[in-house]
Amino acid sequence: MNAAAVGLSHSPLIGRNDPAPEVLAAVAEAVEGARSFVRAYDPELVVLYAPDHYNGFFYKEMPPFCLATAAHAVGDFGSAAGTLSVDTEAATALARGVLDHGVDLTVSARMTVDHGFVQPLEALFGGIDKVPVVPVFVNGVATPLGPVGRIRALGTAVGQAAAGLDRRVLFLGSGGLSHDPPVPVLDGAPPRVADALIEGHPPTPEQRARSEERVVRAGREYAAGSTRMIPINPAWDNLVLDVFESGRLADVDSWTVEWMGAEGGGSAHEVRTWIAAFASLAATGGYRMSSRFYAPVPEWIAGFAVATAEPV
């Protein structure tokens, strides 16, 4: 088996509330570097770890992680809508392998995904139907959140299972790093909001538009400094990247839910997708990080990072 990994931040505010031209150019250069890395590697399968933002998973049933044998995208924040090119045979084989390696795994035969899955596919491949993919949802928002070590165990089991596919596999983590966007929480929510978070009623186009405009407005306020959201934390972000670059992935087992939230904000747990991706790569052998980019981008409410890694 041949393997590689990419970690890529996402933000619904890209293209809607952009930073200064020089920052935008630096991000574009880093993403183009990752795109070139992926083109050169030419993966036959992408295992995509990404979170959800209450578009596909709700408190009625909220697994810590879930692998899809089929998936469609809702098209939020201008991202593509439609069917992802899920490799059902590979997804089924990976699910069996993960379970055989002792990790309890939920499987979805009709997963709904949002921009967290779609943006990396658009950025690196030009669309949601350009490459065979196995989507893996990793909860990074809905509490209670499980131990971080279980995410490393998930990634390790997926990597071990993928070794049996005899294909060029790219493990792709989407999300993070530090950010604290205005995500609704169930605890203390008004009845109407609580019902939506539990039952997952699809919003009307008007409701979705209003919700997205609130996020855009929050991004502008955040960039202007007029907000109570937790600031982007470059020191913490680079500590996280150092762990991935050094290969000391076992360090994440000591990370607590509370520490991650305090240091990186309410949605810092999207870093779990990177943990899974790098653990999958590490399960196939030693690796080296071949590129690393980081910039705090308050306009996107994100510590924005791009990294690529390949076997030693």
C-alpha positions as a Markdown table, in Angstrom:
| # | Residue | x | y | z |
|---|---|---|---|---|
| 1 | Met | 0.0 | 0.0 | 0.0 |
| 2 | Asn | 1.1 | 3.6 | -0.7 |
| 3 | Ala | -0.2 | 6.4 | 1.5 |
| 4 | Ala | -0.1 | 10.2 | 2.1 |
| 5 | Ala | -1.9 | 12.7 | 4.2 |
| 6 | Val | -3.1 | 16.3 | 3.9 |
| 7 | Gly | -4.5 | 18.5 | 6.7 |
| 8 | Leu | -6.6 | 21.5 | 5.5 |
| 9 | Ser | -8.6 | 24.1 | 7.4 |
| 10 | His | -12.0 | 25.1 | 6.1 |
| 11 | Ser | -14.2 | 28.1 | 6.8 |
| 12 | Pro | -17.7 | 29.0 | 5.6 |
| 13 | Leu | -16.5 | 32.6 | 5.3 |
| 14 | Ile | -14.0 | 32.0 | 2.5 |
| 15 | Gly | -15.0 | 34.2 | -0.3 |
| 16 | Arg | -17.5 | 36.0 | 1.8 |
| 17 | Asn | -15.4 | 37.9 | 4.4 |
| 18 | Asp | -11.8 | 37.7 | 3.1 |
| 19 | Pro | -8.6 | 39.0 | 4.8 |
| 20 | Ala | -6.1 | 41.4 | 3.3 |
| 21 | Pro | -4.8 | 40.6 | -0.2 |
| 22 | Glu | -1.4 | 39.5 | 1.0 |
| 23 | Val | -2.9 | 37.1 | 3.5 |
| 24 | Leu | -5.3 | 35.7 | 0.9 |
| 25 | Ala | -2.4 | 35.3 | -1.5 |
| 26 | Ala | -0.3 | 33.4 | 1.1 |
| 27 | Val | -3.2 | 31.0 | 1.8 |
| 28 | Ala | -3.8 | 30.5 | -1.9 |
| 29 | Glu | -0.2 | 29.7 | -2.4 |
| 30 | Ala | -0.3 | 27.1 | 0.4 |
| 31 | Val | -3.4 | 25.5 | -1.0 |
| 32 | Glu | -1.9 | 25.4 | -4.4 |
| 33 | Gly | 1.1 | 23.6 | -2.9 |
| 34 | Ala | -1.2 | 21.0 | -1.4 |
| 35 | Arg | -3.0 | 20.7 | -4.7 |
| 36 | Ser | 0.3 | 20.1 | -6.5 |
| 37 | Phe | 1.2 | 17.5 | -3.9 |
| 38 | Val | -2.0 | 15.7 | -4.4 |
| 39 | Arg | -1.7 | 15.8 | -8.2 |
| 40 | Ala | 1.8 | 14.3 | -8.0 |
| 41 | Tyr | 0.6 | 11.6 | -5.6 |
| 42 | Asp | -2.4 | 10.8 | -7.8 |
| 43 | Pro | -4.5 | 9.0 | -5.1 |
| 44 | Glu | -6.8 | 6.2 | -6.1 |
| 45 | Leu | -8.9 | 6.7 | -3.0 |
| 46 | Val | -9.4 | 9.5 | -0.5 |
| 47 | Val | -10.4 | 8.8 | 3.1 |
| 48 | Leu | -11.9 | 12.2 | 4.2 |
| 49 | Tyr | -12.2 | 13.0 | 7.9 |
| 50 | Ala | -14.5 | 16.0 | 8.5 |
| 51 | Pro | -16.9 | 17.4 | 11.0 |
| 52 | Asp | -20.5 | 18.4 | 10.7 |
| 53 | His | -22.2 | 21.7 | 11.7 |
| 54 | Tyr | -25.7 | 20.4 | 12.4 |
| 55 | Asn | -26.5 | 19.7 | 8.8 |
| 56 | Gly | -26.2 | 15.9 | 8.8 |
| 57 | Phe | -25.8 | 14.8 | 12.4 |
| 58 | Phe | -28.1 | 15.8 | 15.3 |
| 59 | Tyr | -28.7 | 15.0 | 19.0 |
| 60 | Lys | -31.4 | 12.5 | 18.1 |
| 61 | Glu | -28.4 | 10.2 | 17.3 |
| 62 | Met | -24.9 | 11.7 | 17.7 |
| 63 | Pro | -22.1 | 9.2 | 17.2 |
| 64 | Pro | -18.5 | 10.2 | 18.0 |
| 65 | Phe | -17.6 | 9.2 | 14.4 |
| 66 | Cys | -19.3 | 7.6 | 11.5 |
| 67 | Leu | -18.2 | 6.1 | 8.1 |
| 68 | Ala | -20.3 | 6.6 | 5.0 |
| 69 | Thr | -21.0 | 4.0 | 2.3 |
| 70 | Ala | -23.0 | 6.7 | 0.4 |
| 71 | Ala | -23.2 | 10.5 | 1.0 |
| 72 | His | -24.7 | 13.7 | -0.4 |
| 73 | Ala | -23.9 | 17.3 | 0.3 |
| 74 | Val | -26.4 | 20.0 | 1.3 |
| 75 | Gly | -24.7 | 22.9 | -0.4 |
| 76 | Asp | -24.4 | 25.3 | 2.5 |
| 77 | Phe | -22.4 | 28.6 | 2.3 |
| 78 | Gly | -22.1 | 28.3 | -1.5 |
| 79 | Ser | -20.4 | 24.9 | -1.4 |
| 80 | Ala | -21.4 | 22.3 | -4.0 |
| 81 | Ala | -24.6 | 20.3 | -3.5 |
| 82 | Gly | -25.1 | 16.7 | -4.7 |
| 83 | Thr | -23.8 | 13.2 | -4.5 |
| 84 | Leu | -20.2 | 12.5 | -3.5 |
| 85 | Ser | -18.4 | 9.8 | -5.5 |
| 86 | Val | -18.2 | 7.4 | -2.5 |
| 87 | Asp | -16.4 | 4.1 | -3.2 |
| 88 | Thr | -19.0 | 1.9 | -1.5 |
| 89 | Glu | -16.9 | -1.3 | -1.8 |
| 90 | Ala | -13.8 | 0.3 | -0.3 |
| 91 | Ala | -16.0 | 2.0 | 2.4 |
| 92 | Thr | -17.5 | -1.4 | 3.4 |
| 93 | Ala | -14.1 | -3.0 | 3.5 |
| 94 | Leu | -12.7 | -0.2 | 5.7 |
| 95 | Ala | -15.7 | -0.5 | 8.1 |
| 96 | Arg | -15.2 | -4.2 | 8.5 |
| 97 | Gly | -11.5 | -3.7 | 9.1 |
| 98 | Val | -12.0 | -1.0 | 11.7 |
| 99 | Leu | -14.4 | -3.2 | 13.6 |
| 100 | Asp | -12.0 | -6.1 | 13.3 |
| 101 | His | -9.3 | -3.9 | 14.9 |
| 102 | Gly | -11.5 | -3.3 | 17.9 |
| 103 | Val | -12.9 | 0.2 | 17.3 |
| 104 | Asp | -16.7 | 0.5 | 17.5 |
| 105 | Leu | -17.8 | 2.3 | 14.3 |
| 106 | Thr | -21.1 | 3.7 | 13.2 |
| 107 | Val | -21.9 | 3.3 | 9.5 |
| 108 | Ser | -24.2 | 5.4 | 7.4 |
| 109 | Ala | -25.7 | 4.3 | 4.1 |
| 110 | Arg | -27.1 | 7.8 | 3.4 |
| 111 | Met | -24.9 | 10.4 | 5.1 |
| 112 | Thr | -25.6 | 14.1 | 4.7 |
| 113 | Val | -22.5 | 16.3 | 4.7 |
| 114 | Asp | -21.8 | 20.0 | 4.5 |
| 115 | His | -19.0 | 22.4 | 3.7 |
| 116 | Gly | -16.6 | 20.7 | 6.1 |
| 117 | Phe | -16.5 | 17.8 | 3.6 |
| 118 | Val | -17.1 | 19.7 | 0.4 |
| 119 | Gln | -14.5 | 22.5 | 0.7 |
| 120 | Pro | -11.4 | 20.2 | 0.7 |
| 121 | Leu | -12.7 | 18.2 | -2.2 |
| 122 | Glu | -13.4 | 21.4 | -4.1 |
| 123 | Ala | -10.0 | 23.0 | -3.2 |
| 124 | Leu | -7.8 | 19.9 | -3.9 |
| 125 | Phe | -9.7 | 18.1 | -6.6 |
| 126 | Gly | -12.1 | 20.7 | -8.2 |
| 127 | Gly | -15.3 | 19.1 | -7.2 |
| 128 | Ile | -17.1 | 16.5 | -5.1 |
| 129 | Asp | -17.2 | 13.8 | -7.8 |
| 130 | Lys | -13.6 | 13.9 | -9.1 |
| 131 | Val | -12.1 | 11.1 | -7.0 |
| 132 | Pro | -13.3 | 8.0 | -5.2 |
| 133 | Val | -13.8 | 8.9 | -1.5 |
| 134 | Val | -14.8 | 7.4 | 1.8 |
| 135 | Pro | -16.3 | 10.1 | 4.0 |
| 136 | Val | -15.7 | 9.7 | 7.8 |
| 137 | Phe | -17.6 | 12.1 | 10.1 |
| 138 | Val | -15.7 | 13.1 | 13.3 |
| 139 | Asn | -17.8 | 14.9 | 15.8 |
| 140 | Gly | -16.1 | 18.2 | 16.8 |
| 141 | Val | -19.0 | 20.3 | 18.1 |
| 142 | Ala | -21.7 | 18.3 | 19.9 |
| 143 | Thr | -21.1 | 17.6 | 23.5 |
| 144 | Pro | -20.3 | 15.4 | 25.3 |
| 145 | Leu | -17.1 | 14.8 | 23.3 |
| 146 | Gly | -15.2 | 11.6 | 23.8 |
| 147 | Pro | -11.6 | 11.1 | 24.7 |
| 148 | Val | -9.1 | 12.3 | 22.0 |
| 149 | Gly | -7.3 | 9.0 | 22.2 |
| 150 | Arg | -10.3 | 7.3 | 20.7 |
| 151 | Ile | -9.9 | 9.4 | 17.6 |
| 152 | Arg | -6.3 | 8.4 | 17.3 |
| 153 | Ala | -7.4 | 4.8 | 17.7 |
| 154 | Leu | -10.0 | 5.3 | 14.9 |
| 155 | Gly | -7.4 | 6.7 | 12.6 |
| 156 | Thr | -4.9 | 3.9 | 13.4 |
| 157 | Ala | -7.6 | 1.3 | 12.7 |
| 158 | Val | -8.6 | 2.9 | 9.4 |
| 159 | Gly | -4.9 | 3.1 | 8.3 |
| 160 | Gln | -4.4 | -0.6 | 9.2 |
| 161 | Ala | -7.6 | -1.6 | 7.3 |
| 162 | Ala | -6.6 | 0.6 | 4.3 |
| 163 | Ala | -3.3 | -1.3 | 4.1 |
| 164 | Gly | -5.3 | -4.3 | 2.8 |
| 165 | Leu | -6.8 | -2.4 | -0.1 |
| 166 | Asp | -3.5 | -2.3 | -2.2 |
| 167 | Arg | -4.3 | 1.2 | -3.5 |
| 168 | Arg | -2.8 | 4.7 | -3.3 |
| 169 | Val | -4.7 | 6.2 | -0.4 |
| 170 | Leu | -4.8 | 9.8 | 0.7 |
| 171 | Phe | -5.9 | 10.5 | 4.2 |
| 172 | Leu | -7.4 | 14.0 | 4.4 |
| 173 | Gly | -8.3 | 15.9 | 7.6 |
| 174 | Ser | -10.6 | 18.9 | 7.2 |
| 175 | Gly | -11.0 | 21.5 | 9.9 |
| 176 | Gly | -9.5 | 23.7 | 12.7 |
| 177 | Leu | -7.3 | 24.9 | 14.0 |
| 178 | Ser | -8.3 | 27.3 | 16.8 |
| 179 | His | -11.6 | 28.9 | 16.3 |
| 180 | Asp | -14.7 | 29.8 | 18.2 |
| 181 | Pro | -17.5 | 30.5 | 15.7 |
| 182 | Pro | -21.1 | 31.1 | 16.8 |
| 183 | Val | -22.3 | 27.5 | 16.8 |
| 184 | Pro | -25.5 | 26.7 | 18.7 |
| 185 | Val | -25.4 | 24.5 | 21.8 |
| 186 | Leu | -28.1 | 22.3 | 23.1 |
| 187 | Asp | -27.5 | 23.1 | 26.8 |
| 188 | Gly | -29.8 | 26.0 | 27.7 |
| 189 | Ala | -31.1 | 26.4 | 24.1 |
| 190 | Pro | -34.7 | 27.8 | 23.6 |
| 191 | Pro | -37.2 | 25.1 | 22.8 |
| 192 | Arg | -37.3 | 25.9 | 19.1 |
| 193 | Val | -33.5 | 25.8 | 18.8 |
| 194 | Ala | -33.3 | 22.6 | 20.9 |
| 195 | Asp | -35.8 | 20.9 | 18.8 |
| 196 | Ala | -33.9 | 21.7 | 15.6 |
| 197 | Leu | -30.6 | 20.5 | 17.1 |
| 198 | Ile | -32.3 | 17.2 | 18.2 |
| 199 | Glu | -34.5 | 16.4 | 15.3 |
| 200 | Gly | -32.6 | 18.0 | 12.5 |
| 201 | His | -35.4 | 19.7 | 10.7 |
| 202 | Pro | -34.1 | 20.9 | 7.3 |
| 203 | Pro | -34.1 | 24.7 | 7.2 |
| 204 | Thr | -36.0 | 26.6 | 4.6 |
| 205 | Pro | -33.9 | 28.5 | 2.1 |
| 206 | Glu | -34.8 | 31.7 | 3.9 |
| 207 | Gln | -33.8 | 30.3 | 7.3 |
| 208 | Arg | -30.5 | 29.0 | 5.9 |
| 209 | Ala | -29.8 | 32.4 | 4.3 |
| 210 | Arg | -30.5 | 34.2 | 7.7 |
| 211 | Ser | -28.3 | 31.7 | 9.5 |
| 212 | Glu | -25.4 | 32.1 | 7.1 |
| 213 | Glu | -25.7 | 35.9 | 7.2 |
| 214 | Arg | -25.4 | 35.7 | 11.0 |
| 215 | Val | -22.1 | 33.8 | 10.6 |
| 216 | Val | -20.8 | 36.4 | 8.1 |
| 217 | Arg | -21.7 | 39.2 | 10.4 |
| 218 | Ala | -20.0 | 37.4 | 13.3 |
| 219 | Gly | -16.8 | 37.1 | 11.2 |
| 220 | Arg | -16.8 | 40.8 | 10.5 |
| 221 | Glu | -17.3 | 41.6 | 14.2 |
| 222 | Tyr | -14.6 | 39.1 | 15.1 |
| 223 | Ala | -12.1 | 40.7 | 12.7 |
| 224 | Ala | -12.9 | 44.1 | 14.1 |
| 225 | Gly | -12.3 | 42.9 | 17.7 |
| 226 | Ser | -15.9 | 43.5 | 18.8 |
| 227 | Thr | -16.8 | 40.1 | 20.1 |
| 228 | Arg | -16.7 | 37.8 | 23.1 |
| 229 | Met | -15.6 | 34.8 | 21.1 |
| 230 | Ile | -12.3 | 33.2 | 22.2 |
| 231 | Pro | -9.4 | 34.6 | 20.1 |
| 232 | Ile | -7.4 | 32.6 | 17.6 |
| 233 | Asn | -4.4 | 31.1 | 19.5 |
| 234 | Pro | -1.3 | 30.8 | 17.2 |
| 235 | Ala | 0.8 | 29.4 | 20.0 |
| 236 | Trp | -1.7 | 26.5 | 20.5 |
| 237 | Asp | -2.1 | 26.0 | 16.8 |
| 238 | Asn | 1.6 | 25.6 | 16.3 |
| 239 | Leu | 1.9 | 23.3 | 19.3 |
| 240 | Val | -0.7 | 21.1 | 17.5 |
| 241 | Leu | 1.2 | 21.3 | 14.2 |
| 242 | Asp | 4.4 | 20.4 | 16.0 |
| 243 | Val | 2.9 | 17.2 | 17.3 |
| 244 | Phe | 1.8 | 16.2 | 13.8 |
| 245 | Glu | 5.2 | 17.2 | 12.3 |
| 246 | Ser | 7.2 | 15.3 | 15.0 |
| 247 | Gly | 5.0 | 12.2 | 14.7 |
| 248 | Arg | 4.5 | 12.2 | 18.5 |
| 249 | Leu | 0.8 | 11.3 | 18.0 |
| 250 | Ala | 0.5 | 9.5 | 21.3 |
| 251 | Asp | 0.8 | 12.9 | 22.9 |
| 252 | Val | -2.8 | 13.6 | 22.0 |
| 253 | Asp | -4.1 | 10.9 | 24.3 |
| 254 | Ser | -3.4 | 13.3 | 27.2 |
| 255 | Trp | -5.3 | 16.2 | 25.7 |
| 256 | Thr | -8.5 | 16.9 | 27.5 |
| 257 | Val | -11.7 | 18.2 | 26.1 |
| 258 | Glu | -11.6 | 21.1 | 28.5 |
| 259 | Trp | -8.0 | 22.0 | 27.7 |
| 260 | Met | -8.7 | 22.0 | 23.9 |
| 261 | Gly | -11.7 | 24.2 | 24.3 |
| 262 | Ala | -10.0 | 26.7 | 26.6 |
| 263 | Glu | -7.0 | 27.0 | 24.4 |
| 264 | Gly | -8.5 | 26.8 | 20.9 |
| 265 | Gly | -12.2 | 27.7 | 21.3 |
| 266 | Gly | -15.4 | 25.8 | 21.0 |
| 267 | Ser | -14.7 | 24.4 | 17.6 |
| 268 | Ala | -11.0 | 23.6 | 18.2 |
| 269 | His | -12.1 | 19.9 | 18.3 |
| 270 | Glu | -12.2 | 19.9 | 14.5 |
| 271 | Val | -8.5 | 19.2 | 15.0 |
| 272 | Arg | -9.7 | 15.7 | 15.7 |
| 273 | Thr | -10.0 | 15.2 | 11.9 |
| 274 | Trp | -6.3 | 16.0 | 11.6 |
| 275 | Ile | -5.5 | 13.5 | 14.4 |
| 276 | Ala | -7.4 | 10.8 | 12.6 |
| 277 | Ala | -5.7 | 11.5 | 9.2 |
| 278 | Phe | -2.2 | 11.6 | 10.6 |
| 279 | Ala | -2.8 | 8.5 | 12.7 |
| 280 | Ser | -4.0 | 6.7 | 9.6 |
| 281 | Leu | -0.8 | 7.6 | 7.8 |
| 282 | Ala | 1.4 | 6.7 | 10.8 |
| 283 | Ala | -0.3 | 3.3 | 10.9 |
| 284 | Thr | 1.2 | 2.5 | 7.5 |
| 285 | Gly | 4.7 | 3.4 | 8.6 |
| 286 | Gly | 7.0 | 6.4 | 9.4 |
| 287 | Tyr | 6.2 | 9.7 | 7.7 |
| 288 | Arg | 7.6 | 13.2 | 7.3 |
| 289 | Met | 5.7 | 16.4 | 6.9 |
| 290 | Ser | 6.7 | 17.8 | 3.5 |
| 291 | Ser | 5.0 | 21.2 | 3.8 |
| 292 | Arg | 3.5 | 23.3 | 6.6 |
| 293 | Phe | 1.6 | 26.6 | 6.4 |
| 294 | Tyr | -0.2 | 28.5 | 9.2 |
| 295 | Ala | -1.8 | 31.9 | 9.4 |
| 296 | Pro | -4.3 | 33.4 | 11.9 |
| 297 | Val | -7.2 | 34.7 | 9.8 |
| 298 | Pro | -9.8 | 36.4 | 12.1 |
| 299 | Glu | -12.0 | 37.3 | 9.0 |
| 300 | Trp | -12.6 | 33.5 | 8.7 |
| 301 | Ile | -12.7 | 33.0 | 12.5 |
| 302 | Ala | -9.9 | 30.4 | 12.1 |
| 303 | Gly | -6.3 | 29.6 | 12.7 |
| 304 | Phe | -5.8 | 28.5 | 9.1 |
| 305 | Ala | -3.4 | 25.7 | 8.4 |
| 306 | Val | -2.3 | 23.5 | 5.4 |
| 307 | Ala | 0.0 | 20.6 | 5.7 |
| 308 | Thr | 1.1 | 17.6 | 3.6 |
| 309 | Ala | 2.9 | 14.4 | 4.7 |
| 310 | Glu | 4.3 | 11.4 | 3.0 |
| 311 | Pro | 6.1 | 8.2 | 4.0 |
| 312 | Val | 9.8 | 8.4 | 4.9 |
